Amino acid sequence: MAELPKKAKVVIIGGGVIGCSIAYHLTKIGWDDVVLLERKQLTSGTTWHAAGLVGQLRPSINMTKLAKYTGELYRGLEAETGQATGYRQCGSISMATNAERFEELKRSASMAKVFDLPVHVVTPQEIKELAHIVNVDDVVGGIHIPSDGYANAVDITQALAKGARTGGAKIFENTKVTRIRHNGDRITGVDTDDGSIDADYVVICGGMWTRDLAASVGVAAPLHACEHYYVLFEGVEGIDNTLPVLRDYDYCGYYKYDAGKLLVGAFEPNARPWGMDGISEDFCFDEIAGSFEHFEPLLIDAMRRVPALEKAGIQKFFCGPESFTPDVRYHLGESAELKGCFVAAGLNSIGLQSAGGVGKVMADWIRDGIPPADLWTVDIRRNMPFQINRKYLRERVTESLGLLYATHYPFKQYETARGVRKSALHDRLVAQGACFGEAFGWERANWYGEPGSTPAYEYSYGRQNWFEANAAECKAVREAVGLFDQSSFAKFRLEGRDAMAVLNRVCANDVDVAPGKLVYTQWLNDKGGIEADLTVTRLSETAYLIVTGAETEVKDFNWLKRHTPDDAHAVLTNVSSGMGVISIMGPNSRALLQSISPNDLSHEAFPFATSQEIELGYAIVRASRITYVGELGWELYIPTEFMAGVYDAIVAAGAAFGLKHCGYHALNALRMEKAYRHWGHDITDEDTPLEAGLGFAVKMDKAGGFIGREALAAQKEAGLKQRLVQFLVKSPEPMLYHNEPIWQGDRIAGYIRSGMYAHTLGGACGLGYVDAADGGVVGPIGADDYEIEIAGVRYPVTASLKPFYDPTNARIKI
Ligand SMILES: NCCCC(=O)O
C-alpha cells in the first residue's frame, strides 16, 4: 500500500460519493495534490445504501442547478472513466392528489424553465400511459421529467474515484482521521491513525460523522442521522427498465425499478433519529434494525398506489442511517470560523443526485476562496452555533426527513424544536395575539390575530388565513404607526483607533462620517458581488455599531473579522444578545415617541439617517432614524433588561396615535412595495450594487478605495448586463412568492427573487433581475415589457426601476 504523504494541498475526509466527487472535480481544475482519507472503505457509511434516484428538480433554483449538472455528469461518466455506473435515463413522474400539491408541481415546472430543464405537466391519464402499474384514481395531475433517471451509487462513487486517481488524487482507505489541526483561525492539516498530513485545505465530507468532526475544531455543521427505510419487492407484475421513477409525495413514497425488482421507499413525518449515543467505531456497510411497525402504514399506502405489490414478495426490508439537517438543506463551503476548513455534508438523502454539482462548486470554491455562484441557501455559514445542540437536532430531524416530500407551502413554519431564542418581549407579544415563525432559532411575530387569541397558520398557495390581518398591519404603518419587535437583528461593535480605516475599506459607502450619522452600505467581494447589506452607525471617533440581519450573523461577523488586519487597533464584539430592538414606524411615529421622551425628535433636531441616545420611559436608548418600510420611523436599540419597560411605555401611550403591533410578514410586504432589497434574495454575492440599483450607496472616489471597487469600475465602463426591476402584477388575484419566470415576449429574461402581496398597491409585487435579449447591455425598461409566469399561466405586469411606493422618498423625510 502507498505511504501516506506528509503534505498535501487538500485533504478530503470521507470516501462517500460527495468526497469522491470533490476529489474528481479538484483534479478537473488541475489540482492534483489531493488526498482523500476514508476511515473504512469507499461508500461504507451512507452512500452504499442510497436508493439510486437521480432527480433534478429541487425546491430552490441553486439546488436544482447542482442536481441538473449531476445528471449531465453521470450520463457521460461511464464513457469517460470506463467504470460502469448503472446510470439509466428512465424519466420521472411526480404525482399530486390534491389541488395545492398540483399547484406546487406546476410552479416547479415553471421554475424549471428558467434553466432549461424540460418538465411537462401531465394528466392522470398520461401518468397511467407512462407508468401503467400506477393506480391514478385519486391523482389530479403531475409532472414528467424525461431526463431524470437512476444509477448505482457505489458504481458512481467508484467511477468518480477512478477519475480522481487518473487526475492525480491519492485515495487511502482504512485511514481514520483522529484530529483536525489548526493554528489559531487557519487550518494546518490532519492527524490520522497512520501519520500526519500538513494541508492548506481540509474538506470534511464525513456524512453522519461530520457534526462531531467539525465541532472538534469549533465549526458548526448541524446534522443528525435518521432511520431511512425502503423495501425491495420481487415478482412485481408489469415492470421493466422503462418504468419512470415515481414520486407519490402526498403519501410520502417513491418507486424505482431495480434490476427486475421494485424498490419502494418513503420520507415519513415523525422520523426516527438514529445514533443518539454516538456511532459505533466498527460501523461499515451496516444496516440497522429499524421498526417494521413504523414503516407498515407507508407500505399499505404503497400497495394502494401500485396494486401489483399486493401479490409481490418482499425480498428485502431495509433500514439505514442518513444525515438530515435542521432546514433540509445541505451544508457547503468554507466555514466562517476556520480558514481553509471546508464542509460538504448533510445531504438529506439526496446525496447521489447532488454529488456532481456539489463536487464542482466545492472545487471552484476551494480554488477561488468564494462560492462560484450564489449558494447561500446551502452555505455552511448560515448555521448558528446553537444548532449543533444534540437535543435540538434530535427533535428537529424527526421533522426534517418528512419535509423532503411535504408540500413546500409559502410561509410554512417548523413545528419541532421551537422556542429556542426568544426576545425579551416574547410573552407580551403572545398576549397581543402574535403568531410566531421561527427564523434562525428566533421566535419572531409574523402576524397578529386578536389580542388574547392564539392564532395559527392555515397554509395554501393562495391567500392564507392571515391575509386580512396583514393588510390591516400594513395600513396602520402607512396611515398611523406600527410596532415591530426586531430584536433578532445581529449587532456588532467595532472599536479602536483604526476602526474607521478598517470599516471604510470593507464598506462600499463612506463611513468616515461625523459621530451620530448612520450609513446604509454593502460589503463587497473582489468581483463586486454583495456579501452583506447593513447599516453602520458612528457612535464616536473610535466606535461603530454595525447592524445586520439575523440570518447572516455568523457570516457577517466573520467577514469583518477576516478583513481586520492582525495589527489593526480595532476590536470586534458581537453585542446581539445584549440589545433588543423595537421599531416604531409610520407617520405618527414622531408624535408617539415625542409624547414619552423629553428629547427633541423634530426633523431639524433629528434628521433622517442619524442616531442619538434619548430618554424613553425610564431608560436611555439609542434611537436611529432609519426605515425598512418606507415611512418616518425610528429603530430603538435597547439594553435587554430595559426592553419590557420601554415597550410598556410605548404601548401605554400608543393607543392615542393608532399604534398597531405588526409582524415580519407586514415588514416584508411594506419593504417590497418600496423595493427595499433583501440580502440573500434580491441581492447576493453574485449581484453588484450597480445591477441592484444601489449605486447611490457606493462612494467610488473615497480615499483608500474599498474591496470590490475595481470590479465596479470595470462594470460601469462595460455597462450593465442585468438590472433589478420591481414588478406589480396587474390582476389583484395571483400570488408571487419567488422563482417565477419573467417573460419578455417569447424569451425568459429572468426570474423573481422575492415576492409578496402589496396591499397598498393592490396586487402581488416582486423583485427580479432582467437581462437583454442579445446578452448585451440592458437598455431602458418599458413599463409593459414583461409578463410573469405563475404555475404555467402568464400574467401581465407593470415594471419599474423606481419604487412603486413613494418614489421620491417624501414620506421618509417628513
Ligand atoms: N434517496 C432517495 C431520494 C428521494 C428523491 O429523489 O425523491
PDBQT file of the ligand as one rigid body, heavy atoms in Angstrom, charges set to zero:
ROOT
HETATM    1  N1  LIG A 901     -32.662   8.841  -1.618  1.00  0.00    +0.000 N 
HETATM    2  C1  LIG A 901     -33.977   8.984  -2.059  1.00  0.00    +0.000 C 
HETATM    3  C2  LIG A 901     -34.134  10.202  -2.927  1.00  0.00    +0.000 C 
HETATM    4  C3  LIG A 901     -35.520  10.686  -2.949  1.00  0.00    +0.000 C 
HETATM    5  C4  LIG A 901     -35.892  11.505  -4.139  1.00  0.00    +0.000 C 
HETATM    6  O1  LIG A 901     -35.065  11.797  -5.013  1.00  0.00    +0.000 OA
HETATM    7  O2  LIG A 901     -37.044  11.871  -4.253  1.00  0.00    +0.000 OA
ENDROOT
TORSDOF 0
